[in-house]
Amino acid sequence: MSQPRILITMGDPGGVGPEVCLQLLADPQQYAPAVPIVFGDAAILQRVARQCGFPEPKQVVPFDPSLDFRAMSEATVVDFGTIDSEAFVPGKVTAAGGEASYQYIMRAIDAALAGKVDGITTGPINKEALHAAEHFYPGHTEIFIERCGRDTGCMMLTSELLTCSFVTTHVGYRDVPELLTIERIGEVIDLTVDAMRKIRKREPKLLVCGLNPHAGEHGLFGDREEERIIVPAVQIARDKGIQIDGPVPPDTAFLAERRPLYDCVVCMYHDQGHIPLKALAFDIAVNTTLGLPIVRTSVDHGTAFDIAWQGKAKVSSMIHAVRLAGDLSGS
């Protein structure tokens, strides 16, 4: 099998994305057997490399829609030239940073949809910067779903210690109950099972969280979301032959003795899964979007403007994200 070509978007130029990309490119063993192709601004990468003491990229080509990525056999930076690197100030929310990160993403998706690459790994973007550039998306996931022509999808965070998929993500908590339906939970369960089969190479076992404290305690808390919505969705999945338990109280779903029993925990809202996963596996977790016609993984951290361009950011999540993209592209 040929080496998978994985596009890596640099993320917001003012964040830690540039230095994480540089650290990845510095050691081929970190991304082997994939061939990483970074969509970004070469001048920013070169400035960050000098400032942080990292090696500068060896192979740089200007962006052109007609580029043959399959012909690239070594790590390459594709230069968009969107940022004035000398005038650019890191660590701040800027419309320029938001626009640049948006362009990297859109061009990467187009390349993947055209079959020119095997997958995409995204660096961190800043939602405020994205909005300042008048691109009004809650995050990467929604951009990918729209650009790929899908009506829906779901987010999954995965690591060796814990994996979670999410029924809802970037919405306010007051909106979560209205977004929970039997159909939506069933969709996320099906997407999760398919992804886990590819990752684990076997039939997975899932655990489903309740929405309310104590999983509602038989209607004492909430509006009986567990009885009305979650239990029926779990039963439908069970009737399909899926190995699945729940809904269980969220505060006991992630106990150490319980985690090895399940391949993934299906969570009802963002922090229900993000908090335990990041507490356990912040440096190694990978974000991936399920339900797309292309492979997309991502680092599981933000732009970290407070430490940007200081050489402090860890590359481990990026390494795991690229490797997962390569693995999934061959599934």
KAVEN-V956736 format. One record per residue. RES is the residue in one small letter. PHI is phi in whole degrees, 0 to 359 (NA if undefined). PSI is psi in degrees with one decimal (* if undefined). Layout:
BEGIN
res=RES phi=PHI psi=PSI
res=RES phi=PHI psi=PSI
END
This chain:
BEGIN
res=m phi=NA psi=135.9
res=s phi=288 psi=159.8
res=q phi=294 psi=131.7
res=p phi=291 psi=138.2
res=r phi=268 psi=115.4
res=i phi=247 psi=117.9
res=l phi=282 psi=134.5
res=i phi=241 psi=118.0
res=t phi=276 psi=135.3
res=m phi=291 psi=-19.5
res=g phi=81 psi=-168.8
res=d phi=296 psi=126.1
res=p phi=301 psi=-25.3
res=g phi=275 psi=-0.8
res=g phi=256 psi=-157.4
res=v phi=272 psi=-2.7
res=g phi=306 psi=-47.3
res=p phi=302 psi=-44.0
res=e phi=287 psi=-31.1
res=v phi=293 psi=-40.9
res=c phi=298 psi=-43.9
res=l phi=298 psi=-42.2
res=q phi=296 psi=-39.1
res=l phi=297 psi=-47.5
res=l phi=293 psi=-22.4
res=a phi=292 psi=-20.7
res=d phi=224 psi=104.5
res=p phi=303 psi=-27.7
res=q phi=294 psi=-20.4
res=q phi=286 psi=-27.1
res=y phi=245 psi=-4.8
res=a phi=301 psi=143.0
res=p phi=268 psi=8.4
res=a phi=289 psi=158.3
res=v phi=253 psi=109.8
res=p phi=278 psi=135.4
res=i phi=234 psi=109.0
res=v phi=269 psi=123.1
res=f phi=268 psi=115.1
res=g phi=188 psi=-157.6
res=d phi=247 psi=115.3
res=a phi=300 psi=-39.4
res=a phi=296 psi=-37.0
res=i phi=295 psi=-46.2
res=l phi=299 psi=-40.7
res=q phi=293 psi=-40.1
res=r phi=294 psi=-43.2
res=v phi=295 psi=-39.4
res=a phi=300 psi=-45.5
res=r phi=295 psi=-40.9
res=q phi=290 psi=-35.5
res=c phi=261 psi=-7.4
res=g phi=80 psi=26.2
res=f phi=264 psi=155.0
res=p phi=298 psi=140.8
res=e phi=283 psi=154.1
res=p phi=302 psi=139.5
res=k phi=274 psi=-36.1
res=q phi=242 psi=116.6
res=v phi=230 psi=130.5
res=v phi=228 psi=146.5
res=p phi=289 psi=147.7
res=f phi=294 psi=136.8
res=d phi=209 psi=129.4
res=p phi=303 psi=-21.6
res=s phi=269 psi=5.3
res=l phi=303 psi=139.5
res=d phi=264 psi=93.7
res=f phi=291 psi=-26.4
res=r phi=294 psi=-24.0
res=a phi=278 psi=-9.8
res=m phi=279 psi=115.8
res=s phi=253 psi=1.7
res=e phi=221 psi=163.3
res=a phi=306 psi=131.0
res=t phi=223 psi=140.9
res=v phi=258 psi=125.4
res=v phi=262 psi=114.9
res=d phi=271 psi=119.8
res=f phi=271 psi=-22.0
res=g phi=58 psi=38.9
res=t phi=267 psi=-14.9
res=i phi=242 psi=136.6
res=d phi=283 psi=97.6
res=s phi=296 psi=-33.0
res=e phi=285 psi=-32.7
res=a phi=270 psi=-14.3
res=f phi=288 psi=134.8
res=v phi=251 psi=120.0
res=p phi=285 psi=167.4
res=g phi=78 psi=15.3
res=k phi=227 psi=151.8
res=v phi=284 psi=120.6
res=t phi=223 psi=148.0
res=a phi=295 psi=-34.3
res=a phi=297 psi=-42.1
res=g phi=294 psi=-40.6
res=g phi=296 psi=-41.5
res=e phi=294 psi=-43.5
res=a phi=299 psi=-48.0
res=s phi=297 psi=-35.4
res=y phi=294 psi=-42.3
res=q phi=295 psi=-40.4
res=y phi=301 psi=-44.9
res=i phi=296 psi=-49.4
res=m phi=296 psi=-42.6
res=r phi=292 psi=-34.8
res=a phi=294 psi=-43.8
res=i phi=299 psi=-44.2
res=d phi=300 psi=-41.7
res=a phi=295 psi=-41.0
res=a phi=292 psi=-41.7
res=l phi=297 psi=-31.0
res=a phi=279 psi=-1.3
res=g phi=77 psi=16.7
res=k phi=279 psi=-18.2
res=v phi=222 psi=170.8
res=d phi=263 psi=-18.3
res=g phi=183 psi=171.8
res=i phi=232 psi=137.4
res=t phi=240 psi=125.3
res=t phi=259 psi=137.6
res=g phi=278 psi=170.6
res=p phi=285 psi=138.0
res=i phi=245 psi=164.1
res=n phi=249 psi=123.5
res=k phi=293 psi=-35.6
res=e phi=296 psi=-41.9
res=a phi=294 psi=-39.5
res=l phi=299 psi=-43.4
res=h phi=291 psi=-35.8
res=a phi=298 psi=-28.6
res=a phi=272 psi=8.5
res=e phi=67 psi=35.6
res=h phi=244 psi=100.9
res=f phi=265 psi=73.8
res=y phi=241 psi=147.4
res=p phi=291 psi=-22.0
res=g phi=173 psi=-171.0
res=h phi=304 psi=-47.9
res=t phi=307 psi=-45.7
res=e phi=291 psi=-34.1
res=i phi=297 psi=-46.5
res=f phi=296 psi=-43.6
res=i phi=299 psi=-45.7
res=e phi=293 psi=-48.4
res=r phi=295 psi=-29.5
res=c phi=274 psi=1.3
res=g phi=72 psi=25.5
res=r phi=263 psi=151.0
res=d phi=277 psi=-26.8
res=t phi=201 psi=172.4
res=g phi=186 psi=-168.2
res=c phi=206 psi=159.3
res=m phi=266 psi=140.5
res=m phi=227 psi=134.5
res=l phi=250 psi=128.5
res=t phi=227 psi=145.5
res=s phi=205 psi=174.1
res=e phi=292 psi=-24.3
res=l phi=267 psi=-31.6
res=l phi=197 psi=142.7
res=t phi=229 psi=136.5
res=c phi=226 psi=140.9
res=s phi=243 psi=160.9
res=f phi=230 psi=130.0
res=v phi=285 psi=-40.6
res=t phi=231 psi=157.7
res=t phi=226 psi=-90.7
res=h phi=273 psi=69.5
res=v phi=221 psi=158.1
res=g phi=292 psi=151.9
res=y phi=297 psi=-30.9
res=r phi=295 psi=-21.1
res=d phi=269 psi=-14.0
res=v phi=300 psi=-51.5
res=p phi=304 psi=-37.2
res=e phi=291 psi=-22.5
res=l phi=271 psi=-9.3
res=l phi=274 psi=119.9
res=t phi=226 psi=159.7
res=i phi=302 psi=-41.1
res=e phi=294 psi=-43.3
res=r phi=294 psi=-43.9
res=i phi=296 psi=-40.7
res=g phi=298 psi=-39.2
res=e phi=299 psi=-45.6
res=v phi=294 psi=-39.0
res=i phi=300 psi=-46.6
res=d phi=297 psi=-44.0
res=l phi=297 psi=-38.4
res=t phi=294 psi=-43.8
res=v phi=299 psi=-45.0
res=d phi=299 psi=-43.9
res=a phi=294 psi=-42.0
res=m phi=293 psi=-33.2
res=r phi=299 psi=-40.3
res=k phi=290 psi=-39.0
res=i phi=280 psi=-45.3
res=r phi=272 psi=-17.9
res=k phi=64 psi=32.9
res=r phi=197 psi=175.5
res=e phi=287 psi=126.0
res=p phi=272 psi=167.5
res=k phi=238 psi=129.7
res=l phi=247 psi=154.2
res=l phi=236 psi=135.2
res=v phi=248 psi=131.1
res=c phi=277 psi=149.2
res=g phi=283 psi=172.2
res=l phi=272 psi=-43.7
res=n phi=264 psi=163.3
res=p phi=307 psi=138.0
res=h phi=61 psi=24.4
res=a phi=54 psi=37.5
res=g phi=86 psi=-19.9
res=e phi=45 psi=56.3
res=h phi=56 psi=43.5
res=g phi=94 psi=-1.6
res=l phi=289 psi=-30.2
res=f phi=238 psi=138.5
res=g phi=82 psi=-159.9
res=d phi=244 psi=41.1
res=r phi=57 psi=36.3
res=e phi=300 psi=-36.6
res=e phi=298 psi=-51.9
res=e phi=292 psi=-39.2
res=r phi=279 psi=-32.5
res=i phi=237 psi=-52.5
res=i phi=285 psi=-46.6
res=v phi=302 psi=-46.6
res=p phi=299 psi=-37.9
res=a phi=295 psi=-40.9
res=v phi=295 psi=-41.0
res=q phi=294 psi=-38.8
res=i phi=299 psi=-42.6
res=a phi=296 psi=-41.7
res=r phi=296 psi=-38.0
res=d phi=294 psi=-23.6
res=k phi=280 psi=-6.3
res=g phi=96 psi=5.5
res=i phi=286 psi=135.1
res=q phi=280 psi=111.8
res=i phi=206 psi=139.1
res=d phi=236 psi=157.5
res=g phi=125 psi=178.5
res=p phi=282 psi=143.8
res=v phi=244 psi=157.6
res=p phi=303 psi=130.5
res=p phi=300 psi=-29.2
res=d phi=283 psi=-9.0
res=t phi=244 psi=0.6
res=a phi=294 psi=-25.6
res=f phi=249 psi=19.1
res=l phi=300 psi=148.1
res=a phi=304 psi=-39.9
res=e phi=285 psi=-18.0
res=r phi=270 psi=-32.8
res=r phi=304 psi=-41.9
res=p phi=292 psi=-13.6
res=l phi=279 psi=-15.6
res=y phi=230 psi=147.0
res=d phi=276 psi=-28.3
res=c phi=203 psi=146.1
res=v phi=253 psi=124.6
res=v phi=272 psi=119.1
res=c phi=252 psi=148.6
res=m phi=277 psi=-26.1
res=y phi=209 psi=169.3
res=h phi=311 psi=-64.6
res=d phi=285 psi=-15.4
res=q phi=302 psi=-35.8
res=g phi=254 psi=-31.8
res=h phi=295 psi=-39.3
res=i phi=296 psi=-53.6
res=p phi=295 psi=-37.0
res=l phi=293 psi=-43.2
res=k phi=288 psi=-28.7
res=a phi=293 psi=-34.2
res=l phi=269 psi=-32.9
res=a phi=215 psi=40.1
res=f phi=302 psi=-39.7
res=d phi=277 psi=-11.1
res=i phi=236 psi=-5.3
res=a phi=286 psi=152.6
res=v phi=231 psi=138.1
res=n phi=263 psi=132.9
res=t phi=222 psi=147.5
res=t phi=260 psi=122.7
res=l phi=266 psi=150.3
res=g phi=92 psi=9.5
res=l phi=264 psi=159.0
res=p phi=279 psi=-1.9
res=i phi=232 psi=164.8
res=v phi=272 psi=127.6
res=r phi=222 psi=121.1
res=t phi=238 psi=169.6
res=s phi=204 psi=156.8
res=v phi=297 psi=152.9
res=d phi=255 psi=46.8
res=h phi=211 psi=165.9
res=g phi=268 psi=-165.7
res=t phi=286 psi=-19.9
res=a phi=48 psi=55.0
res=f phi=305 psi=-28.6
res=d phi=292 psi=-21.6
res=i phi=239 psi=12.4
res=a phi=298 psi=140.3
res=w phi=63 psi=27.0
res=q phi=247 psi=-0.3
res=g phi=74 psi=17.3
res=k phi=263 psi=-18.2
res=a phi=291 psi=141.5
res=k phi=270 psi=141.9
res=v phi=268 psi=-5.8
res=s phi=302 psi=-43.0
res=s phi=295 psi=-38.7
res=m phi=296 psi=-41.7
res=i phi=300 psi=-48.8
res=h phi=296 psi=-36.4
res=a phi=293 psi=-42.9
res=v phi=295 psi=-42.4
res=r phi=296 psi=-40.4
res=l phi=295 psi=-40.7
res=a phi=300 psi=-41.3
res=g phi=296 psi=-42.7
res=d phi=297 psi=-46.4
res=l phi=293 psi=-30.8
res=s phi=293 psi=-21.0
res=g phi=261 psi=3.7
res=s phi=283 psi=*
END
